[in-house]
């Protein structure tokens, strides 16, 4: 058997060049010639950077406070790149966060997965197939699919579903012998997506279970693979498969209390899951418990540690990338671009149930002239490379997939399939751990058709609201059922916005639902990112373009700065 030689991927090496999939330092090599070494290699098959920090400040609600309290804006140039939707980053290739960093980290993860797959092939040819190798193959395929899918959904016009067969995709790397992006064509979004789906399908069948890993929350398992498949299906509007995948994890609500009234639109009986309903019981143990997190409101570090804990049933797949994301969300202490204080307060309290959220107990404000508030979700670990000089690297444990996303995805899918009662059932299971126990009464706090139609009446009646825009024309049913469908989508988007704050999902929702975003800088200049604006797509990094990868067109910018 030809020995497979790879470079162990260090986080610093990931950011060094976007034209190399792997470093080639001859003094940092290892031979992947046992199943155990394959398993060890797959630790490197998950991106060591995060796209959360890449897209966060691109979203609605962000403002320019003019300066940061600490006066160190130069460390957070990627925030300004995102806020201004710049085509090319001013942060440079060495930045921990930003366009370049994530692109490079994702392809480094792909390279590790491809080398693992090559090693598995050669080990099986020599020694035969084993259960351990088969499970490692499943993990490698899922890792390759995940990294490519993240790149595809960010660096290509992925959400233009009508033109998938013509819009450029991203290079799908499958051969470990290839070393540059130029060796692969971008092909089309449709072709790239088909490869993602094939790797996803193949990987789901054979990936190992939690018992196969020492730290299972940092590896793909059947459960996190289901969450991944759910996201792909939701983003491609494959609503039947969303329901199919989620049903393999969550029970379907089946036991209801009925107050004896009828729904406004469908005329079906008003119902809500009873206290003994299997799905509601399951959700109490498997959704993020914001009531419990809020009980730590005198200890922000505890909130962050618990939120991303491997012991939480809600966290299906975790990562610990090098990022300064926790610093960028702390109001304007370190960066001038942050979420508007009033918006954070509203998101963390107000909702269609009529009772304030528990998220508000995890929201922190600051004194001393600091502008803005923050939902404390993350705990930042700083590892010193030079204690005397005070320099080092910042790492943060992040959830890549959570159960909460799956339940809301099923609610959205059922909404678009016209299963309105089923959508409300899931939403009423979702709210229990997000409303203070003393305020929660399913009979009065549950969502009904009448309640959400009333709560969102202004947006539903608005001529210029995104839900009624030409860009979303044809997506909803006609008449009153379409109005209810829109109200449910508005509810779900608001639930997702606060639940996944700082997790990149809001930007995906902006892309999926054609939500325009207007930013205004401290000088009074403004720009609007319209649904047909080319800046919605991240530009391929310059180093990749120089290596031969086709750049994204940036010709249509209807409302520039």
C-alpha positions, 0 to 999 in steps of 0.5 A: 500500500502506498503510504498516504502523507498529509500535513496535520492542519494547524489553525494558523496554517488554515489561514495562510493561503487559500490556494492550498488545501493542505500545508506541506511542511515536511517536518509536520507529517504523519502517516495515515495507515491505521483506522485509529489515525483516520479517526484522529485525522477527521478531527480536522475535517471540521472548519476551524473558523466560523461563518457566524462572524462573517455574516452577522453584521450584514443583517438587519438591525445593525447600526454604526455607533461611530466608534468603539469604547476601547478604540481598537476598531482595527481588530474588527475590520471584518465587522465593517466589511460585513456592515458595508457589504464590501466585495473584498475584505479589508481585514486581510488574509491573516484575520481570524474572522472574515470572508477569507478565513472561512473560505480557507478553513472550509477547504482545509476541512474538505482536504482532511476529509478527502485524505481520510477517504483515500486512507480508508480506501487503501486500508480496506483494499489491504485489510478489508472493510471494518465497522470502524472504517465504515463509520469513519467513511460516513463521518468524512462524507458528511464533513465534506458535504457540510463544508461544501454546503456552507460555502455553496450557500454563502459564496454562490447565488444559492437561494435563486432556486429558479436559476440553480442550473445556470448560476455558478456553484463552488469548486467541489473538491473530491481528490486529495491529490489536487492542490489548487482551486483552479483544478476544479470548475465551479460548475453550477449550483445545481451540480454542486448541490447534487454532490452535497446531497450524494455525500450527505445521503451516503454519509447518513447511512453509515456514520457512527453513533455517539457511543463510537466517539470519546467526544460525540458532540464534536463529531457527526452522528445520525442525529446531527446528520438529520439536522444537517439534512433538515437544513438542506431540505428547508433551504431548497424548499423540499418541505416534505423531506423537512417533515420526514427528517424531523419526524425521525428525531421529534415525536409528532404532537398527538395529545391535545387540549381543546377549549371548544372554540374554532380557528379563524381561518381554517374553522378547525377546533382550536387545540394545543398540546397537552401536558402529557403530549409526547412531543411536548414532554420530549421538547422539555428535555431536548430544546434549549432551556432559556428559563434555566439559562436565565436563572444564571443572569448574575453570571454571564460566563455561566450562561455562555458555558451552559448554552454551548455545553456538550451536556446539553441535549439541544446541542447536536454538533459543536465546534470550537473555532478560532474567533473573536465573535464574543467580543464583536457582540458586546455592544460597542465596547470593541466594535462600532458596528453592533445591533441596535439596543432597542432591537435587542430589547424587543427581540428578547421580550416581545412576541405573539404569545402576549407574554414576554420571553425569558431571553430577556433574563440573558440580555446584558447592558453596560454602563460607562457610556457603552451603547447597545445590549447583548444576549449572552450566548458565548463564552470566550477562551483565550489561549496565550502564546505570550503571557508577558506580551498579552497576545494569543488566540481566542476560541469559542465553543459554537453549536453548528446544529441544534434541535431547536432549528429542527422543530422550527423547520418542521413548523415552517415546512408544515406552514408551506405545505398548508398544514397550519394546525400542525405548524401551530402545534410545534410552535406551542411546544417550542414556547414552553422553555422560553416563557417564565414558568410563573407566566406560562399557561398553555391555555392562555399563552398558546398561539392561535390563528387569531392571535398571530393574525392580530399580532402581525396585522400591520405587516400583513396589511403593509404594501411595502413589507417584504412578505407582500413584495414582488420577490415573494409573489407566488409563494403563498396560497390565495385569500385568507389561507395565504394571509394565515400562511404569511402570519405563521412565516412571520412568527417563525422568522421572529422566533428564529431571529432571537433563538439563533441570534449571532449564529448566522441563521438570520442572514440565511433567512434574509436570503431565503425570504427576500428581506431587504436590509438598510444600513446607515453609517455614522455620517448619515450615508445609507445603502439598502441590500435589496433581494436582487443586489449582487452583494448578498452573495459573498465574493470569492476571496482574491487569492482564490480568484488569482488561483483561477476560480471564477469571481462572482458578478457584482454588477447589480447594486440598485442602492449603493452607498 
